[in-house]
Amino acid sequence: MYPKSFEYLRAKSVDQALQYLKDNEGSRVIAGGQSLLPMLKSRLYQPTVLVDINFIPELREVKLGSNGDLRIGAMVTHYDVIENSTIRENAPILSSTAENIADVQIRNRGTIGGSICEADPSADYLPTLMALDARVVLKTTDSSREMKVEDFIQGPFETLAEDGEMLVEVIVPPSKANYRVEKYARRKADFAIASVAAIVSLSKDGKVADARIATGAQQDKPHRLREIESALKGKASKSVNLEAIIGPATEELEPLDDLHGGPEYRKHVLRGMLSRMLGDLLSGKEA
Ligand SMILES: Cc1cc2nc3c(=O)[nH]c(=O)nc-3n(C[C@H](O)[C@H](O)[C@H](O)COP(=O)(O)OP(=O)(O)OC[C@H]3O[C@@H](n4cnc5c(N)ncnc54)[C@H](O)[C@@H]3O)c2cc1C
């Protein structure tokens, strides 16, 4: 099917893009177009105006803030997240996550901002950004606000972005701690049936100093597994009984049910992944 006709506006700066969004009711941003085009063609979205933000150089920048936080422009592609040395040095888990996304074509065009705004429950970045406590910067012509990715994502394909608001930057606190990030999918380039991002640091005396764990493709939105995190923190890593923690902590999950996998299957896969990944992290095996 062809998309319903729309006007196309190419923005040359963030200010111009925000002005276009403000002046045109029913407008929508186009970033890499990888998720948007199928939505347009199936007429699930019928914007009157598309505001193209591909020609705004500052949205492609990766910087280190004065406090050490990574500041990643909304238009940084999945390919850039893999290749950029500043991202890889300061948040290696994010680069590893991007390696798992789709295929080469999609990684070349798709962007971190587009993926977050799409809010797909199975998207690969979201669990990782939640485990990193990352934040998004949202702007309109006359406002700027910051919020945690965890709060921004409200449900399947639903965020707190308001009309006229654009995601301009993702702020990622640096994390060089040991990590694992994995997705389980039917084929390599598919969306996940279950995914886990886990960051665990051990103190010199072998105790769990910090644990941040998030999962995707389970419920209507990716989320942190805080019951598991608190059960691990402060424990001697060698004496943790993972099965006794993971079983009860995942009991209440009500995973998605679609053609990729039913709820019990998804939960079973998740438990297996958690057991193996956390087992490796607690034994101190480097990624
Ligand atoms: C076949 C296929 C397989 C895929 N497999 C995976 C996978 O395995 N894992 C995975 O994580 N993803 C996967 N994706 C999704 C892919 O990662 C997309 O690139 C990503 O979800 C959207 O990024 P985009 O830049 O293309 O955004 P677009 O498609 O341009 O936009 C997506 C949505 O976000 C809005 N938007 C975009 N940027 C902004 C912004 N800066 N501010 C406000 N709103 C904005 C748009 O209006 C639109 O509603 C797949 C996609 C396809 C088509």
The ligand as a MOL file (V3000), in Angstrom:
LIG
                    3D

  0  0  0     0  0            999 V3000
M  V30 BEGIN CTAB
M  V30 COUNTS 53 58 0 0 0
M  V30 BEGIN ATOM
M  V30 1 C 13.0150 -5.3390 9.2140 0
M  V30 2 C 13.3600 -4.5780 10.4810 0
M  V30 3 C 14.0270 -5.2360 11.4940 0
M  V30 4 C 14.3580 -4.5550 12.6470 0
M  V30 5 N 15.0040 -5.2300 13.6540 0
M  V30 6 C 15.3150 -4.5810 14.7850 0
M  V30 7 C 15.9860 -5.2620 15.8370 0
M  V30 8 O 16.3700 -6.4270 15.7440 0
M  V30 9 N 16.2180 -4.5650 16.9920 0
M  V30 10 C 15.8540 -3.2600 17.1340 0
M  V30 11 O 16.0870 -2.6820 18.1920 0
M  V30 12 N 15.2560 -2.5890 16.1350 0
M  V30 13 C 14.9720 -3.2120 14.9770 0
M  V30 14 N 14.3450 -2.5230 13.9650 0
M  V30 15 C 13.9990 -1.0910 14.1690 0
M  V30 16 C 15.1790 -0.2200 13.7570 0
M  V30 17 O 16.1630 -0.2730 14.7690 0
M  V30 18 C 14.8010 1.2580 13.5300 0
M  V30 19 O 15.9130 1.8650 12.9810 0
M  V30 20 C 14.4260 2.0790 14.7320 0
M  V30 21 O 13.4430 1.5110 15.5190 0
M  V30 22 C 13.8400 3.4130 14.2970 0
M  V30 23 O 14.8670 4.3110 14.0080 0
M  V30 24 P 14.7550 5.2720 12.7810 0
M  V30 25 O 15.8680 6.2420 12.9140 0
M  V30 26 O 14.6590 4.5170 11.5290 0
M  V30 27 O 13.3900 6.0700 13.1040 0
M  V30 28 P 12.1150 6.4180 12.1740 0
M  V30 29 O 11.6140 5.1700 11.5480 0
M  V30 30 O 12.4750 7.5450 11.2660 0
M  V30 31 O 11.1430 6.9430 13.2870 0
M  V30 32 C 10.5280 6.0700 14.2160 0
M  V30 33 C 9.4970 6.8650 15.0420 0
M  V30 34 O 10.1520 7.7570 15.9260 0
M  V30 35 C 9.8170 9.1320 15.6290 0
M  V30 36 N 11.0800 9.8660 15.7490 0
M  V30 37 C 12.2580 9.5320 15.1760 0
M  V30 38 N 13.2410 10.3390 15.6100 0
M  V30 39 C 12.6610 11.2290 16.4580 0
M  V30 40 C 13.1570 12.3100 17.2340 0
M  V30 41 N 14.4620 12.6380 17.2340 0
M  V30 42 N 12.2910 13.0150 18.0070 0
M  V30 43 C 10.9760 12.6720 18.0190 0
M  V30 44 N 10.4370 11.6430 17.3180 0
M  V30 45 C 11.2760 10.9280 16.5540 0
M  V30 46 C 9.2340 9.1110 14.2190 0
M  V30 47 O 8.3100 10.1640 14.0200 0
M  V30 48 C 8.5640 7.7480 14.1950 0
M  V30 49 O 7.3240 7.7920 14.8310 0
M  V30 50 C 14.0140 -3.1670 12.7990 0
M  V30 51 C 13.3510 -2.5030 11.7480 0
M  V30 52 C 13.0270 -3.1890 10.5990 0
M  V30 53 C 12.3290 -2.4520 9.4870 0
M  V30 END ATOM
M  V30 BEGIN BOND
M  V30 1 1 1 2
M  V30 2 1 2 3
M  V30 3 2 2 52
M  V30 4 2 3 4
M  V30 5 1 4 5
M  V30 6 1 4 50
M  V30 7 2 5 6
M  V30 8 1 6 7
M  V30 9 1 6 13
M  V30 10 2 7 8
M  V30 11 1 7 9
M  V30 12 1 9 10
M  V30 13 2 10 11
M  V30 14 1 10 12
M  V30 15 2 12 13
M  V30 16 1 13 14
M  V30 17 1 14 15
M  V30 18 1 14 50
M  V30 19 1 15 16
M  V30 20 1 16 17
M  V30 21 1 16 18
M  V30 22 1 18 19
M  V30 23 1 18 20
M  V30 24 1 20 21
M  V30 25 1 20 22
M  V30 26 1 22 23
M  V30 27 1 23 24
M  V30 28 2 24 25
M  V30 29 1 24 26
M  V30 30 1 24 27
M  V30 31 1 27 28
M  V30 32 2 28 29
M  V30 33 1 28 30
M  V30 34 1 28 31
M  V30 35 1 31 32
M  V30 36 1 32 33
M  V30 37 1 33 34
M  V30 38 1 33 48
M  V30 39 1 34 35
M  V30 40 1 35 36
M  V30 41 1 35 46
M  V30 42 1 36 37
M  V30 43 1 36 45
M  V30 44 2 37 38
M  V30 45 1 38 39
M  V30 46 1 39 40
M  V30 47 2 39 45
M  V30 48 1 40 41
M  V30 49 2 40 42
M  V30 50 1 42 43
M  V30 51 2 43 44
M  V30 52 1 44 45
M  V30 53 1 46 47
M  V30 54 1 46 48
M  V30 55 1 48 49
M  V30 56 2 50 51
M  V30 57 1 51 52
M  V30 58 1 52 53
M  V30 END BOND
M  V30 END CTAB
M  END
